[in-house]
Amino acid sequence: MKKQTIGLLFGGCSGEHEVSIVSARAIAGALTAAGNAEKYHLIPFYIQKDGLWCGQQIAQEILHSGKPLQITNSSTATLASKRWQFPAEVAQVDVWFPILHGPNGEDGTVQGLLKLMQVPFVGSGVLGSAVGMDKIAMKQIFAQAGLPQVKYIAVTRSQIWSNPCIYSKLCDQIEATLSYPCFVKPANLGSSVGISKVRNRHQLETALDNAATYDRRLIVEAGVVAREVECAVLGNDQPKASVVGEITYQSDFYDYETKYTTGKADLIIPALLPPAMTERIRELALQAFRAIDASGLARVDFFYIESTQEVFINEINTLPGFTATSMYPELWKESGLSFVELVDQLVQLALERHDAIKLNPEIAE
């Protein structure tokens, strides 16, 4: 049986570049482990922070070191001429495994490129990826699907960096609708980048100005006192939900430092919840997955208010962190699926979805 060549695509033009490298190292290990090594041939591809694609030799060096490539100063003309020159090994790829976190990776951009290549790829397509990345579009679709959410207000950069009268009225509206505490978030960033928890007008104004430097679309959400629980989803048209896990931490909220500093957060798997609540969260995770037309994988995050037995969906992440100890693979491990088996299933799901898409004669090869 001929091995299938897997193109592992990592790095990327986002603030989560380093996280992508860590995830890619874990996936590369799974693809070359016993059970998968007999089926797959791995070719890694590394995207520099400036957007240049690097072939197998450099990509292997990055996987080995675990550190980003130090970029030398290149002229604008040089970058323009090389940015869309793909390594020759691209032509050998049978299935793409993109593990690019954040903008320009899990927001539908790379997915559109891979779709044009007419080669199967792991994860959601253009629509699911784009909606899963944009918190405003995501919440609008969740609302249409009848999924419970906390109150929020969508904001644009132009409203913040406008004349003082408009900005003041915006802050008044946020205070009247959401009160304090509330959270200010860029709409299109992951890993809690640019997020602030605010408790008064001065903090709100500072947080809005800061978030506007990251994105032209922002969201302000009401704060709730709740437990933070998560559920992993795996599949295409007939997805499955994992056990439910809980994140606990001592910091004020689950920010970037807390997420990626060892010992700052604990994962409790399975979460200690009433059985009926566990099943409700699992069902809501599947509804969210279907609502945005996700495929392959996703992690769905929730707020659980114990005193009122309420649960609110926070967000869906279509390319969650994928280290061997990340929440997504850990949830599946507790559900009976090893890391190596999980990676194999994701490749098979990519092939399944590609075959289904080819049934449409307008987009068949």
Residue frames as qw, qx, qy, qz and C-alpha x, y, z in Angstrom:
[[0.000, 0.888, 0.461, 0.000, 0.00, 0.00, 0.00],
 [0.414, 0.482, -0.014, 0.773, 1.42, 3.36, -1.08],
 [0.310, -0.472, -0.456, 0.688, 2.00, 5.81, 1.73],
 [0.122, 0.890, 0.353, 0.261, 0.10, 9.09, 1.58],
 [0.459, 0.163, -0.179, 0.855, 2.26, 12.20, 1.77],
 [0.267, -0.843, -0.451, 0.125, 1.11, 14.60, 4.50],
 [0.337, 0.511, -0.060, 0.789, 2.10, 18.25, 4.15],
 [0.452, -0.651, -0.473, 0.386, 2.36, 19.64, 7.69],
 [0.232, 0.647, 0.127, 0.715, 1.97, 23.41, 7.39],
 [0.537, -0.687, -0.376, 0.313, 2.99, 25.49, 10.41],
 [0.383, -0.097, -0.022, 0.919, 4.42, 28.83, 11.57],
 [0.092, 0.745, 0.603, 0.271, 2.53, 31.60, 9.83],
 [0.150, 0.382, -0.024, 0.912, 1.96, 35.36, 9.92],
 [0.521, -0.693, -0.307, -0.392, 0.34, 35.76, 13.31],
 [0.234, -0.684, 0.487, -0.490, 1.08, 36.39, 16.96],
 [0.869, -0.253, 0.349, -0.244, 0.54, 32.68, 17.58],
 [0.604, 0.604, -0.517, -0.052, 3.51, 31.65, 15.42],
 [0.011, 0.460, -0.829, 0.319, 5.37, 30.08, 18.35],
 [0.671, -0.011, 0.557, -0.489, 2.28, 28.16, 19.50],
 [0.825, 0.453, -0.138, -0.310, 1.96, 26.75, 15.97],
 [0.384, 0.557, -0.730, 0.100, 5.52, 25.40, 16.15],
 [0.312, -0.255, 0.803, -0.440, 4.77, 23.59, 19.42],
 [0.790, 0.235, 0.324, -0.465, 1.59, 22.07, 17.96],
 [0.705, 0.569, -0.371, -0.204, 3.41, 21.03, 14.78],
 [0.095, 0.498, -0.840, 0.192, 6.14, 19.24, 16.72],
 [0.533, -0.045, 0.723, -0.438, 3.52, 17.14, 18.50],
 [0.800, 0.438, 0.130, -0.390, 1.64, 16.32, 15.28],
 [0.483, 0.626, -0.605, -0.092, 4.87, 15.44, 13.46],
 [0.169, -0.350, 0.878, -0.280, 5.65, 13.02, 16.26],
 [0.676, 0.175, 0.561, -0.446, 2.22, 11.41, 15.93],
 [0.733, 0.577, -0.135, -0.333, 2.45, 11.08, 12.14],
 [0.458, 0.559, -0.689, 0.059, 5.81, 9.30, 12.41],
 [0.467, -0.341, 0.704, -0.411, 4.82, 7.09, 15.35],
 [0.067, 0.004, 0.989, 0.130, 4.08, 3.38, 15.10],
 [0.298, 0.559, 0.728, -0.262, 0.70, 2.86, 13.49],
 [0.338, 0.877, 0.125, -0.317, 0.90, 6.02, 11.40],
 [0.160, -0.657, 0.582, 0.452, 4.45, 5.72, 10.04],
 [0.427, 0.069, 0.861, 0.267, 3.35, 2.74, 7.96],
 [0.345, 0.708, 0.616, 0.015, 0.56, 4.80, 6.33],
 [0.143, 0.983, 0.115, -0.031, 1.97, 8.30, 6.02],
 [0.667, 0.132, 0.008, 0.733, 5.06, 10.05, 4.71],
 [0.199, -0.879, -0.271, 0.337, 5.60, 13.44, 6.36],
 [0.476, 0.352, 0.108, 0.799, 6.84, 16.56, 4.59],
 [0.220, -0.743, -0.397, 0.493, 6.81, 19.66, 6.83],
 [0.315, 0.593, 0.229, 0.705, 6.48, 23.20, 5.46],
 [0.358, -0.538, -0.376, 0.663, 7.29, 26.27, 7.51],
 [0.183, 0.820, 0.298, 0.452, 5.79, 29.72, 6.85],
 [0.418, 0.019, -0.297, 0.858, 8.01, 32.52, 8.12],
 [0.050, -0.643, -0.491, 0.586, 6.55, 35.47, 10.00],
 [0.103, 0.485, -0.235, -0.836, 6.96, 37.56, 6.82],
 [0.755, 0.410, 0.162, -0.485, 4.92, 35.06, 4.80],
 [0.391, 0.551, -0.694, -0.249, 7.70, 33.23, 2.93],
 [0.972, -0.092, 0.047, -0.212, 7.23, 29.47, 2.60],
 [0.051, -0.635, 0.771, 0.016, 10.17, 27.20, 3.48],
 [0.793, 0.157, -0.523, -0.271, 10.57, 23.62, 2.30],
 [0.912, -0.280, -0.299, -0.022, 11.39, 20.42, 4.09],
 [0.663, 0.176, -0.400, 0.607, 15.00, 21.10, 5.09],
 [0.012, -0.373, 0.283, -0.884, 14.36, 24.35, 6.93],
 [0.689, -0.402, -0.146, -0.585, 11.02, 23.11, 8.30],
 [0.877, -0.161, -0.427, 0.150, 12.72, 20.06, 9.83],
 [0.427, 0.220, -0.408, 0.777, 15.29, 22.31, 11.46],
 [0.328, -0.408, 0.112, -0.844, 12.51, 24.41, 13.03],
 [0.851, -0.315, -0.276, -0.316, 10.71, 21.30, 14.27],
 [0.783, 0.003, -0.460, 0.419, 13.96, 20.05, 15.78],
 [0.274, 0.204, -0.347, 0.873, 14.86, 23.32, 17.51],
 [0.192, -0.677, -0.688, 0.176, 11.34, 24.41, 18.43],
 [0.173, -0.623, -0.096, 0.757, 12.32, 28.01, 17.72],
 [0.508, 0.817, 0.226, -0.154, 11.18, 30.42, 14.96],
 [0.708, 0.290, 0.182, 0.618, 13.53, 31.17, 12.09],
 [0.227, -0.685, -0.049, 0.690, 15.39, 34.43, 12.56],
 [0.550, 0.738, 0.358, 0.158, 14.45, 36.51, 9.54],
 [0.464, -0.191, 0.175, 0.847, 17.12, 38.52, 7.77],
 [0.227, 0.676, 0.131, -0.688, 16.23, 41.93, 6.39],
 [0.448, 0.257, 0.701, 0.492, 14.96, 41.56, 2.86],
 [0.090, 0.128, -0.185, -0.970, 13.95, 44.25, 0.43],
 [0.586, 0.344, 0.375, -0.631, 10.28, 44.74, -0.40],
 [0.595, 0.498, -0.439, -0.453, 11.02, 43.69, -3.98],
 [0.195, 0.284, -0.937, 0.050, 12.66, 40.44, -2.82],
 [0.331, 0.135, 0.780, -0.514, 9.72, 39.57, -0.56],
 [0.614, 0.450, 0.086, -0.643, 7.22, 40.34, -3.31],
 [0.529, 0.470, -0.621, -0.338, 9.03, 38.10, -5.77],
 [0.248, 0.206, -0.935, 0.146, 9.39, 35.13, -3.41],
 [0.442, -0.085, 0.540, -0.711, 6.26, 35.22, -1.24],
 [0.829, 0.230, 0.202, -0.467, 4.18, 33.13, -3.64],
 [0.551, 0.468, -0.684, -0.104, 6.94, 30.84, -4.82],
 [0.864, -0.367, 0.195, -0.284, 6.11, 27.57, -3.10],
 [0.323, -0.503, 0.793, 0.117, 8.75, 24.93, -2.37],
 [0.434, 0.257, -0.728, -0.465, 8.96, 22.20, -5.01],
 [0.041, -0.033, -0.972, 0.229, 7.82, 19.58, -2.47],
 [0.463, 0.214, 0.305, -0.804, 4.31, 21.12, -2.49],
 [0.620, 0.271, -0.479, -0.559, 3.54, 19.08, -5.62],
 [0.354, 0.124, -0.924, 0.077, 4.12, 15.85, -3.67],
 [0.260, -0.029, 0.633, -0.728, 1.45, 16.49, -1.02],
 [0.236, -0.304, -0.869, -0.312, -1.59, 14.18, -0.94],
 [0.400, -0.765, -0.499, -0.076, -3.20, 15.70, 2.20],
 [0.162, 0.561, -0.270, 0.766, -2.48, 19.01, 3.90],
 [0.561, -0.573, -0.542, 0.252, -2.41, 19.27, 7.69],
 [0.129, 0.652, -0.094, 0.741, -2.45, 23.02, 8.44],
 [0.576, -0.579, -0.478, 0.323, -1.72, 23.82, 12.08],
 [0.247, 0.311, -0.011, 0.918, -1.56, 27.61, 11.75],
 [0.225, -0.643, -0.642, 0.352, -3.16, 29.31, 14.74],
 [0.085, -0.644, -0.155, 0.744, -4.67, 32.80, 14.58],
 [0.453, 0.777, 0.009, -0.436, -5.03, 35.21, 11.64],
 [0.421, 0.652, -0.560, -0.290, -3.78, 34.11, 8.21],
 [0.084, 0.280, -0.955, 0.050, -4.04, 30.50, 9.33],
 [0.044, 0.312, 0.932, -0.176, -7.33, 29.48, 10.87],
 [0.241, 0.502, 0.273, -0.785, -9.47, 32.31, 9.48],
 [0.696, 0.572, 0.407, -0.149, -10.22, 30.84, 6.05],
 [0.230, 0.844, -0.360, -0.325, -7.32, 32.45, 4.18],
 [0.104, -0.429, 0.880, 0.176, -5.03, 29.42, 3.97],
 [0.542, 0.244, 0.781, -0.191, -8.08, 27.17, 3.65],
 [0.562, 0.741, 0.103, -0.353, -9.04, 29.05, 0.48],
 [0.167, 0.703, -0.645, -0.251, -5.54, 28.55, -0.91],
 [0.292, -0.193, 0.937, -0.015, -5.57, 24.85, -0.13],
 [0.616, 0.466, 0.551, -0.316, -9.02, 24.50, -1.68],
 [0.480, 0.774, -0.218, -0.350, -7.72, 26.04, -4.89],
 [0.037, -0.514, 0.845, 0.142, -4.96, 23.42, -4.89],
 [0.842, 0.043, -0.268, -0.466, -7.77, 20.80, -4.99],
 [0.483, 0.188, -0.806, 0.286, -5.99, 18.69, -2.39],
 [0.629, -0.609, -0.475, -0.087, -7.66, 17.39, 0.83],
 [0.190, 0.450, -0.465, 0.738, -6.82, 19.31, 4.01],
 [0.383, -0.358, -0.768, 0.368, -7.48, 18.77, 7.71],
 [0.059, -0.354, -0.402, 0.842, -10.01, 20.99, 9.46],
 [0.340, 0.715, 0.481, -0.377, -12.82, 23.32, 8.50],
 [0.508, 0.494, 0.426, 0.562, -13.23, 24.88, 5.08],
 [0.194, 0.334, 0.043, 0.922, -13.34, 28.58, 4.22],
 [0.420, -0.611, -0.273, -0.613, -16.75, 29.30, 5.76],
 [0.784, -0.525, -0.325, 0.065, -16.32, 27.42, 9.02],
 [0.657, -0.073, -0.182, 0.727, -12.82, 28.77, 9.53],
 [0.102, 0.412, 0.079, 0.902, -13.76, 32.39, 8.81],
 [0.535, -0.627, -0.249, -0.509, -16.84, 32.36, 11.04],
 [0.825, -0.401, -0.319, 0.237, -14.98, 30.50, 13.78],
 [0.550, 0.051, -0.152, 0.819, -12.31, 33.21, 13.79],
 [0.062, -0.381, -0.072, -0.920, -14.50, 36.31, 13.69],
 [0.061, -0.223, -0.802, 0.550, -16.18, 36.59, 17.10],
 [0.368, 0.281, 0.139, -0.876, -18.88, 38.96, 15.83],
 [0.581, 0.175, -0.569, -0.555, -19.94, 36.78, 12.89],
 [0.320, 0.000, -0.931, 0.174, -19.71, 33.74, 15.17],
 [0.109, 0.233, 0.661, -0.705, -22.05, 35.23, 17.75],
 [0.493, 0.261, -0.111, -0.823, -24.53, 36.32, 15.13],
 [0.576, 0.111, -0.736, -0.337, -24.71, 32.79, 13.75],
 [0.207, -0.088, -0.885, 0.409, -24.94, 31.29, 17.25],
 [0.304, 0.223, 0.374, -0.847, -27.83, 33.65, 17.99],
 [0.590, 0.213, -0.394, -0.672, -29.59, 32.55, 14.79],
 [0.532, 0.051, -0.844, -0.051, -29.12, 28.94, 15.89],
 [0.659, -0.604, -0.197, -0.404, -30.68, 29.70, 19.28],
 [0.733, -0.028, -0.492, 0.470, -27.52, 29.03, 21.30],
 [0.417, -0.879, -0.221, 0.074, -27.35, 30.79, 24.71],
 [0.575, 0.341, -0.144, 0.729, -24.76, 33.59, 24.98],
 [0.298, -0.572, -0.339, 0.684, -23.85, 36.41, 27.35],
 [0.257, 0.929, 0.224, -0.141, -24.76, 39.96, 26.32],
 [0.594, -0.161, 0.292, 0.732, -22.34, 41.69, 23.97],
 [0.294, 0.890, 0.088, -0.338, -21.86, 44.77, 21.81],
 [0.754, 0.272, 0.283, 0.527, -20.01, 44.82, 18.48],
 [0.120, -0.901, 0.051, 0.414, -17.69, 47.81, 17.99],
 [0.750, 0.537, 0.078, 0.378, -15.55, 49.09, 15.12],
 [0.593, -0.165, -0.065, 0.785, -12.22, 50.86, 15.28],
 [0.114, 0.454, 0.261, 0.844, -13.72, 53.91, 13.57],
 [0.469, -0.757, -0.363, -0.275, -16.14, 54.33, 16.48],
 [0.714, -0.539, -0.156, 0.419, -13.26, 54.36, 18.93],
 [0.455, -0.207, 0.182, 0.847, -10.88, 56.56, 16.96],
 [0.116, 0.703, 0.506, 0.486, -13.60, 59.06, 16.08],
 [0.037, -0.589, 0.143, -0.795, -14.52, 62.42, 17.56],
 [0.042, 0.109, -0.767, 0.630, -14.86, 62.54, 21.38],
 [0.574, 0.002, 0.174, -0.800, -18.64, 62.95, 21.25],
 [0.824, 0.129, -0.426, -0.350, -19.23, 59.66, 19.38],
 [0.495, 0.214, -0.777, 0.324, -16.69, 57.81, 21.53],
 [0.183, -0.147, 0.587, -0.775, -18.27, 59.04, 24.74],
 [0.738, 0.032, 0.015, -0.674, -21.73, 57.91, 23.64],
 [0.743, 0.199, -0.632, -0.091, -20.30, 54.49, 22.74],
 [0.257, 0.170, -0.781, 0.543, -18.85, 54.09, 26.23],
 [0.455, -0.066, 0.351, -0.816, -22.17, 55.21, 27.73],
 [0.811, 0.104, -0.302, -0.491, -23.95, 52.52, 25.69],
 [0.604, 0.191, -0.753, 0.178, -21.53, 49.82, 26.82],
 [0.005, -0.139, 0.684, -0.716, -21.93, 50.78, 30.48],
 [0.594, 0.014, 0.177, -0.784, -25.74, 50.90, 30.23],
 [0.830, 0.168, -0.370, -0.383, -26.04, 47.59, 28.36],
 [0.779, 0.150, -0.581, 0.182, -23.32, 45.45, 29.93],
 [0.537, -0.818, 0.129, -0.159, -22.21, 47.19, 33.14],
 [0.242, 0.640, -0.696, 0.217, -18.96, 46.14, 34.85],
 [0.296, -0.515, 0.606, 0.529, -16.97, 43.99, 34.79],
 [0.797, 0.553, 0.136, -0.200, -16.86, 43.36, 31.06],
 [0.677, -0.225, 0.503, 0.488, -14.33, 42.06, 28.54],
 [0.394, 0.806, -0.171, -0.406, -12.95, 43.91, 25.52],
 [0.725, -0.100, 0.621, 0.281, -11.69, 41.65, 22.72],
 [0.190, 0.429, -0.558, -0.684, -10.36, 42.01, 19.17],
 [0.835, 0.213, 0.143, -0.486, -12.82, 40.10, 16.96],
 [0.875, 0.432, -0.212, -0.056, -10.18, 38.21, 14.97],
 [0.190, 0.597, -0.726, 0.283, -7.41, 37.12, 17.29],
 [0.866, -0.257, -0.418, -0.095, -6.94, 33.94, 19.31],
 [0.690, -0.045, -0.487, 0.534, -5.08, 32.84, 22.45],
 [0.347, -0.816, -0.375, 0.272, -6.53, 35.78, 24.41],
 [0.458, 0.030, 0.122, 0.880, -4.27, 38.26, 22.58],
 [0.024, -0.297, -0.179, -0.938, -5.44, 41.86, 23.07],
 [0.490, -0.592, -0.586, -0.258, -8.16, 40.95, 25.58],
 [0.082, 0.264, -0.476, 0.835, -8.74, 43.08, 28.68],
 [0.352, -0.599, -0.717, 0.068, -11.03, 42.75, 31.69],
 [0.077, 0.372, -0.078, 0.922, -12.33, 46.18, 32.73],
 [0.302, -0.503, -0.738, 0.334, -14.08, 47.43, 35.85],
 [0.041, -0.751, -0.272, 0.600, -14.49, 51.17, 35.29],
 [0.482, 0.856, 0.142, -0.120, -14.71, 53.86, 32.62],
 [0.031, -0.832, 0.509, 0.220, -10.99, 54.62, 32.53],
 [0.472, -0.233, 0.834, 0.163, -10.10, 50.93, 32.06],
 [0.631, 0.545, 0.547, -0.066, -12.79, 50.60, 29.38],
 [0.357, 0.911, -0.098, -0.183, -11.41, 53.49, 27.34],
 [0.179, -0.672, 0.694, 0.184, -7.86, 52.17, 27.65],
 [0.578, 0.003, 0.814, 0.050, -8.91, 48.63, 26.69],
 [0.611, 0.697, 0.353, -0.126, -10.90, 49.78, 23.66],
 [0.218, 0.894, -0.343, -0.188, -7.97, 51.84, 22.39],
 [0.325, -0.482, 0.804, 0.126, -5.58, 48.91, 22.93],
 [0.645, 0.233, 0.728, -0.021, -7.84, 46.35, 21.23],
 [0.523, 0.814, 0.133, -0.215, -8.31, 48.70, 18.26],
 [0.006, 0.753, -0.600, -0.270, -4.57, 48.46, 17.57],
 [0.398, -0.156, 0.899, 0.097, -5.04, 44.71, 16.90],
 [0.208, 0.387, 0.854, 0.279, -8.22, 44.68, 14.82],
 [0.149, -0.140, -0.195, -0.959, -10.72, 47.00, 13.16],
 [0.658, -0.383, -0.415, -0.498, -13.59, 44.92, 14.60],
 [0.049, 0.245, -0.761, 0.598, -13.99, 44.50, 18.35],
 [0.587, -0.463, -0.583, -0.319, -16.44, 42.92, 20.73],
 [0.132, -0.362, 0.562, -0.732, -17.32, 43.86, 24.31],
 [0.600, -0.262, -0.732, -0.186, -18.89, 41.10, 26.41],
 [0.579, -0.654, 0.113, -0.473, -20.61, 41.12, 29.78],
 [0.183, 0.381, -0.849, 0.317, -18.56, 39.46, 32.51],
 [0.823, -0.346, -0.216, -0.395, -20.06, 36.53, 34.39],
 [0.324, -0.517, 0.744, -0.272, -18.96, 34.62, 37.48],
 [0.933, 0.177, -0.037, -0.311, -18.80, 31.13, 36.07],
 [0.684, -0.312, 0.612, 0.244, -16.77, 27.96, 35.67],
 [0.406, 0.638, -0.440, -0.484, -15.03, 27.63, 32.30],
 [0.728, -0.024, 0.685, -0.010, -15.66, 24.29, 30.62],
 [0.294, 0.550, -0.540, -0.565, -14.75, 22.96, 27.18],
 [0.826, 0.161, 0.523, -0.132, -15.80, 20.17, 24.85],
 [0.099, -0.412, 0.694, 0.581, -13.98, 18.75, 21.83],
 [0.771, 0.443, 0.253, -0.382, -15.77, 17.85, 18.60],
 [0.225, -0.362, 0.795, 0.432, -14.50, 15.44, 15.94],
 [0.494, 0.388, 0.776, 0.052, -16.11, 14.58, 12.61],
 [0.036, 0.063, 0.459, 0.886, -17.74, 16.00, 9.50],
 [0.454, -0.291, -0.366, -0.758, -21.47, 15.65, 8.86],
 [0.798, -0.450, -0.364, -0.171, -21.89, 13.26, 11.79],
 [0.192, 0.604, -0.538, 0.555, -19.64, 14.75, 14.48],
 [0.725, -0.399, -0.538, 0.160, -18.97, 13.29, 17.92],
 [0.205, -0.841, 0.207, -0.455, -18.50, 15.16, 21.20],
 [0.494, 0.224, -0.719, 0.434, -15.85, 14.26, 23.77],
 [0.481, -0.579, -0.552, 0.360, -16.12, 14.28, 27.53],
 [0.016, -0.935, -0.078, -0.345, -16.28, 17.78, 29.05],
 [0.662, -0.049, -0.337, 0.668, -13.23, 19.34, 30.69],
 [0.230, -0.952, -0.203, -0.005, -12.76, 22.33, 32.99],
 [0.525, 0.430, -0.235, 0.696, -10.01, 24.95, 33.22],
 [0.489, -0.835, -0.227, 0.113, -9.12, 26.42, 36.61],
 [0.542, 0.393, -0.148, 0.728, -6.60, 29.19, 37.29],
 [0.411, -0.583, -0.405, 0.571, -5.62, 31.76, 39.89],
 [0.203, -0.013, 0.189, 0.961, -5.19, 34.77, 37.58],
 [0.316, 0.330, 0.257, -0.852, -7.92, 37.35, 37.01],
 [0.803, 0.425, 0.119, -0.401, -8.94, 35.71, 33.73],
 [0.859, 0.023, 0.441, 0.260, -7.63, 33.15, 31.23],
 [0.244, 0.900, -0.213, -0.291, -5.15, 35.42, 29.46],
 [0.717, 0.574, -0.394, 0.031, -2.23, 34.60, 27.15],
 [0.050, 0.581, -0.725, 0.366, 0.30, 34.23, 29.98],
 [0.655, -0.188, 0.573, -0.455, -2.00, 31.92, 31.93],
 [0.904, 0.335, 0.004, -0.264, -2.65, 29.76, 28.87],
 [0.796, 0.497, -0.296, 0.178, 0.96, 29.21, 27.91],
 [0.004, -0.635, 0.639, -0.435, 2.88, 29.33, 31.21],
 [0.622, -0.075, -0.778, 0.048, 3.35, 25.91, 32.79],
 [0.341, -0.243, -0.719, 0.555, 1.61, 25.63, 36.14],
 [0.134, 0.032, 0.132, -0.982, -0.62, 28.71, 35.77],
 [0.702, 0.024, -0.084, -0.706, -3.74, 26.73, 34.81],
 [0.313, -0.127, 0.933, -0.122, -5.04, 23.26, 35.56],
 [0.547, 0.042, -0.550, -0.630, -7.13, 20.99, 33.35],
 [0.470, -0.058, 0.756, -0.451, -9.76, 18.88, 35.10],
 [0.593, 0.235, -0.534, -0.555, -10.85, 16.04, 32.81],
 [0.048, -0.611, -0.589, -0.526, -13.59, 15.04, 33.06],
 [0.140, -0.377, 0.199, -0.894, -15.17, 18.09, 34.65],
 [0.075, -0.257, -0.874, 0.407, -17.12, 17.44, 37.84],
 [0.354, -0.010, -0.142, -0.924, -20.57, 18.36, 36.59],
 [0.658, 0.162, 0.560, -0.477, -24.09, 16.97, 37.03],
 [0.453, 0.082, 0.813, 0.357, -24.63, 14.29, 34.34],
 [0.359, 0.767, 0.531, -0.011, -27.53, 16.22, 32.80],
 [0.021, 0.928, -0.135, -0.347, -25.38, 19.37, 32.49],
 [0.387, -0.390, 0.703, 0.451, -22.55, 17.38, 30.90],
 [0.442, 0.373, 0.771, 0.267, -24.91, 16.05, 28.25],
 [0.220, 0.913, 0.298, -0.171, -26.36, 19.51, 27.63],
 [0.146, -0.799, 0.382, 0.442, -22.89, 20.97, 27.07],
 [0.425, -0.120, 0.797, 0.412, -21.96, 18.12, 24.70],
 [0.393, 0.627, 0.662, 0.123, -25.15, 18.67, 22.70],
 [0.088, 0.953, 0.063, -0.282, -24.59, 22.45, 22.55],
 [0.319, -0.562, 0.578, 0.499, -21.04, 21.81, 21.30],
 [0.423, 0.211, 0.801, 0.366, -22.40, 19.71, 18.43],
 [0.251, 0.848, 0.463, -0.063, -25.00, 22.39, 17.62],
 [0.096, -0.877, 0.204, 0.424, -22.28, 25.06, 17.50],
 [0.417, -0.268, 0.726, 0.476, -20.12, 22.87, 15.26],
 [0.375, 0.478, 0.745, 0.276, -22.97, 22.39, 12.80],
 [0.101, 0.897, 0.311, -0.297, -24.09, 26.04, 12.98],
 [0.010, -0.821, 0.341, 0.458, -20.86, 27.36, 11.46],
 [0.882, 0.450, -0.112, -0.083, -20.42, 24.39, 9.10],
 [0.233, -0.706, 0.668, 0.006, -17.23, 23.27, 10.83],
 [0.955, 0.185, -0.209, -0.096, -15.55, 20.02, 9.86],
 [0.613, 0.374, -0.568, 0.402, -12.75, 17.83, 11.12],
 [0.529, -0.288, -0.579, 0.549, -12.17, 19.28, 14.54],
 [0.108, -0.685, -0.008, -0.720, -13.16, 22.08, 16.90],
 [0.338, -0.233, -0.702, 0.582, -13.08, 22.92, 20.58],
 [0.236, -0.684, -0.361, -0.588, -16.15, 24.67, 21.99],
 [0.276, 0.035, -0.571, 0.773, -15.82, 26.76, 25.16],
 [0.384, -0.659, -0.533, -0.367, -18.59, 27.50, 27.65],
 [0.102, -0.348, 0.486, -0.795, -19.42, 29.41, 30.83],
 [0.535, -0.387, -0.744, -0.104, -21.27, 27.35, 33.45],
 [0.235, -0.470, 0.301, -0.796, -22.99, 29.30, 36.24],
 [0.295, -0.067, -0.931, 0.204, -23.39, 26.78, 39.02],
 [0.144, 0.190, 0.574, -0.783, -25.80, 28.79, 41.17],
 [0.557, 0.371, 0.091, -0.737, -28.42, 29.13, 38.41],
 [0.670, 0.095, 0.725, 0.130, -27.52, 26.02, 36.38],
 [0.517, 0.816, 0.033, -0.256, -27.13, 28.23, 33.30],
 [0.674, -0.157, 0.465, 0.552, -24.66, 27.53, 30.52],
 [0.353, 0.873, -0.022, -0.335, -23.53, 30.04, 27.88],
 [0.844, 0.279, 0.179, 0.422, -21.43, 29.33, 24.82],
 [0.292, -0.763, 0.161, 0.554, -18.30, 31.48, 24.74],
 [0.346, 0.695, -0.439, -0.453, -16.67, 30.57, 21.42],
 [0.962, 0.152, 0.218, 0.060, -15.68, 27.84, 19.00],
 [0.135, -0.744, 0.563, 0.333, -12.05, 27.29, 18.00],
 [0.895, 0.396, -0.018, -0.202, -11.62, 25.45, 14.68],
 [0.736, 0.396, -0.434, 0.336, -7.84, 24.94, 15.06],
 [0.601, -0.784, 0.080, -0.134, -7.22, 24.63, 18.81],
 [0.098, -0.722, 0.681, -0.074, -3.82, 24.20, 20.39],
 [0.952, 0.137, -0.201, -0.187, -2.54, 20.74, 19.54],
 [0.090, 0.560, -0.782, 0.260, 0.34, 19.88, 21.81],
 [0.498, -0.077, -0.864, 0.014, 0.25, 16.48, 23.48],
 [0.212, -0.331, -0.704, 0.591, -1.04, 18.18, 26.67],
 [0.211, -0.083, -0.137, -0.964, -3.47, 20.67, 25.09],
 [0.526, 0.108, 0.521, -0.664, -7.13, 20.50, 26.10],
 [0.726, 0.338, -0.244, -0.547, -8.38, 19.21, 22.73],
 [0.609, 0.259, -0.749, -0.041, -6.28, 16.01, 22.52],
 [0.027, -0.157, 0.813, -0.561, -6.55, 15.53, 26.28],
 [0.634, 0.105, 0.270, -0.717, -10.34, 15.50, 26.05],
 [0.811, 0.288, -0.376, -0.344, -10.17, 12.81, 23.37],
 [0.316, 0.327, -0.847, 0.274, -7.61, 10.84, 25.36],
 [0.317, -0.037, 0.687, -0.652, -10.09, 10.71, 28.25],
 [0.741, 0.274, 0.075, -0.609, -12.75, 9.70, 25.73],
 [0.866, -0.028, 0.498, 0.030, -10.67, 6.70, 24.63],
 [0.716, 0.665, 0.065, 0.201, -8.78, 8.07, 21.62],
 [0.679, -0.404, 0.103, 0.604, -4.99, 8.35, 21.82],
 [0.026, 0.779, -0.188, -0.598, -3.06, 11.27, 20.33],
 [0.157, -0.257, 0.795, 0.526, -1.69, 9.09, 17.52],
 [0.216, 0.438, 0.866, 0.108, -5.16, 7.74, 16.72],
 [0.131, 0.814, 0.333, -0.457, -6.65, 11.24, 16.82],
 [0.001, -0.620, 0.433, 0.654, -4.17, 12.56, 14.25],
 [0.160, 0.025, 0.907, 0.388, -4.89, 9.57, 12.01],
 [0.198, 0.629, 0.739, -0.133, -8.65, 10.17, 12.24],
 [0.096, 0.789, 0.049, -0.604, -8.21, 13.82, 11.29],
 [0.032, -0.373, 0.689, 0.621, -6.36, 12.84, 8.11],
 [0.130, 0.271, 0.933, 0.199, -9.08, 10.32, 7.26],
 [0.152, 0.743, 0.524, -0.387, -11.80, 12.93, 7.88],
 [0.051, 0.641, -0.287, -0.710, -10.00, 15.29, 5.48],
 [0.030, -0.097, 0.864, 0.494, -10.10, 12.63, 2.78],
 [0.129, 0.500, 0.850, -0.106, -13.76, 11.89, 3.52],
 [0.147, 0.771, 0.265, -0.559, -14.78, 15.53, 3.20],
 [0.016, 0.495, -0.529, -0.690, -12.75, 16.00, 0.01],
 [0.085, 0.140, 0.932, 0.323, -14.50, 13.03, -1.57],
 [0.133, 0.665, 0.680, -0.279, -17.88, 14.49, -0.55],
 [0.087, 0.722, -0.061, -0.684, -17.03, 17.87, -2.10],
 [0.050, -0.277, 0.747, 0.603, -15.99, 16.18, -5.35],
 [0.258, 0.434, 0.863, -0.006, -19.55, 14.84, -5.67],
 [0.237, 0.827, 0.218, -0.461, -20.49, 18.40, -6.67],
 [0.741, 0.379, 0.354, 0.428, -19.68, 18.47, -10.42],
 [0.185, 0.960, 0.041, 0.205, -19.14, 22.23, -10.42],
 [0.213, -0.858, 0.454, -0.111, -16.10, 21.95, -8.16],
 [0.948, -0.105, 0.274, 0.123, -14.86, 18.47, -8.97],
 [0.343, -0.561, 0.524, 0.542, -11.35, 18.13, -10.31]]
